Amino acid sequence: MDSREKKYIKLTTLPIPPLVLRLAAPAVVSMLITAVYNAADSYFVSDIGDSAVGSVGVVFSFMAVVQAVGFMFGHGAGNFISRELGKKNYEDSGRMAVTSAVLAFAVGLVISASGLIFLEPLARFLGSTDTILPFAKEYLLYILIAAPFQTAALCLNNELRFQGNAKHGMLGLGFGALLNMGLDPLLISVCGLGVSGAGIATMSSQIIGFCILVFCTFRGGNMPMRLGRFRLTKAYAAEIFRGGIPSFMRQVIGSVATILLNYALKPHGDNAIAAMTVVSRVMMILASIVIGIGQGFQPVCGMNYGAGKIDRVLKAFRFAVLLSTGVLLAGSVLGFVFAGPVIDFFAGEEATVEIGVRALRYQCLPAVLSGFYMMGSMMMQNLGFSFKATVLAVARQGIVFIPLILLLPRLFGLTGALAAQPAADLCSFLISVPLLAPEIRKLKKMTTEAAA
């Protein structure tokens, strides 16, 4: 029995809770390491000043766009791969894996070249103030150089995960993240490179992480990255975009939302931008655990759906929702209680800490509701229900948040800007219930009919 057959049996027969936990564990570790190393950039540049911290937050909105491309190709191909593996269609799965990764790298190259040509206008567009701009340009330069490697690495990571090999995906991103955290203090402080050092550390980690992920595709029964398998067909392109657009829209809308938030915070100075940069990094750590749980759930969902085992899809969904909600509840309580020490760890100025504590506590209040609509969005995307998956993906940062961030600061000043995100979280949950309920009922009906 080859490794592919073993994976099929494992994903379609083992008890759901331990199976999801086993697949989620490396994904959670990978996501946490990535979130921590994003926070590390903010921590190590904080000695330079809060304008430098703000520059990391400003550039992050661009990094979200680069990540959106990687996620689009990785999730689009991965959803297709997991369903086809459930049908034991290995040939199409292998071709899709290579085609999507090559396309992700090519689009990353276009982004890199375009951004390098318009470096300063891009930094200003992202929301840089005059004092943040020099730091943002330094950091952004290296993020642009690494863009094609990041898009391809995120694509490969997700393809490995959807094949049921999250451990291999963790190796590439995890090692790259650890390298970044090691290089940050060396390049920023010891070598005196400042914000450029943070950029070089991030660039190096992404390139090396990409190389490790390519190597991992040749291990453990994964789909190897052999360029001869590249096939640019309409059918493959349609599958990539159908399965990947929800992820792309989620990330791009999130980037737009961050840019608008930066503009809303501009009148309140660098302290406000720096504070929200820190808060977003902290909340990302909590969100990373939930995303990791979802990433453990998705290959179980996709492969069992492809194999016609709908009852296991529903069991996996229920377990993922309960687990993620428990994690969010615990994290929200801790974040609310210890908001002061957490923000003080990253921020250097009293005004920044004061704003950050308020913002973190606001965001902790409705965070517990996020588990349901995040798992629901992942399930809709995984099963190929692209429209509802896209609506759920963009609801939080787009449909709800963008109108709020344009309105609330005008009415309530800084308080309105800080309250926009928690208000969007609450509204997104309310939107998700009527969208998901009919699809869940359909899956239950399919289970009943199959059992009859």
Number of C-alpha atoms within 10 A of each C-alpha: 5 7 11 18 13 11 18 21 12 14 23 22 12 12 13 21 15 10 18 25 19 17 26 27 19 24 31 25 19 26 27 22 22 24 21 21 23 22 22 21 26 26 19 22 27 21 16 14 14 25 25 27 31 32 32 28 30 32 25 22 23 24 20 20 23 28 23 27 31 34 30 29 34 32 34 33 32 34 28 30 30 31 26 19 26 27 16 18 13 15 12 16 21 19 23 28 31 25 24 29 26 22 21 27 22 16 17 25 19 12 19 20 15 13 21 16 10 10 18 19 12 19 26 16 14 25 27 29 23 11 14 22 20 17 23 32 22 21 26 26 21 21 28 25 22 22 29 28 26 28 32 31 31 30 35 34 33 27 34 28 28 32 28 26 25 26 21 24 29 26 19 27 27 24 19 27 29 15 19 26 24 15 20 27 22 17 19 23 18 12 10 12 16 22 30 22 26 29 28 24 26 25 24 20 26 29 20 18 26 24 15 19 24 20 13 24 22 13 12 14 16 20 23 18 22 15 12 9 16 18 18 15 10 9 10 20 18 12 21 23 18 22 28 30 25 30 28 27 21 25 25 24 25 23 25 19 22 27 22 19 24 27 20 24 23 16 13 12 14 25 25 26 32 33 30 26 26 30 24 19 21 21 18 20 21 21 25 21 24 28 23 24 29 30 28 28 30 32 30 29 32 31 32 25 23 19 17 17 19 21 19 22 25 19 14 24 25 15 17 29 22 12 17 25 19 15 17 22 18 12 19 22 16 12 23 18 12 14 22 17 12 19 23 18 12 28 26 19 15 11 13 23 25 18 21 30 23 18 26 28 22 19 24 21 18 20 23 21 20 22 25 20 25 24 23 28 25 25 23 21 28 29 21 19 17 19 14 18 29 23 20 28 29 23 23 28 28 23 17 20 26 22 14 20 24 18 16 18 19 13 11 12 15 18 15 19 26 27 21 25 25 21 19 24 23 18 18 26 21 13 16 21 13 10 17 19 11 11 15 15 11 11 16 16 14 16 18 12 9 12 8 6
